[in-house]
Amino acid sequence: MSAEVYGRWDDGYVVRRMRRDEIAQVLEWIGALITVSVDLDVAMDVRGQEVDGFYVGELNGEVIASLVETPVADDLMYLGYVYVVERCRLRGFARRLITTAHDVARRQNWTGIFSLDSLQDVEPLYVKFDYKTAYRTTGYNGTVSPNVDREGFGTDIREVKAIN
């Protein structure tokens, strides 16, 4: 498999193609924030390991960031698995990763729209790239009362904690 390097900076940061053996680390990072499945494995199996769209960011040889592009339609690309390890945040690594992914798509003459999901505290990062918030969702964890009327409308949720 090619270890294609897409970008290299003087501070030791490199954006390159993700390798299959790095998927577990990316799933661990993202899984700590949200529920994830094995769809990253499936995406790499379906699209192949030699295609653009699976990115990692390395700092002095250590993988510290990730981003995956998934084509949704001819004119729509979904960005997911965007992550930078906490100790390396606020140093421009996510910006360079996103910019590199956009540049690779443009070099391939792709002119569509990028979309993504975002946790609320990361939303300001994407605004810097002219992303617009289309909608907000709120997830809930809790216990459903055993007395819920399953034939009626609404629910009786107790011990609810919102997760964003």
PyMOL commands that set and color helices and strands:
alter all, ss='L'
color gray80, all
select helices_A, chain A and resi 20-31+39-47+86-88+93-107+120-127
alter helices_A, ss='H'
color red, helices_A
select strands_A, chain A and resi 5-8+13-17+54-59+62-73+76-84+113-116+139-144+157-163
alter strands_A, ss='S'
color yellow, strands_A
deselect
rebuild
show_as cartoon
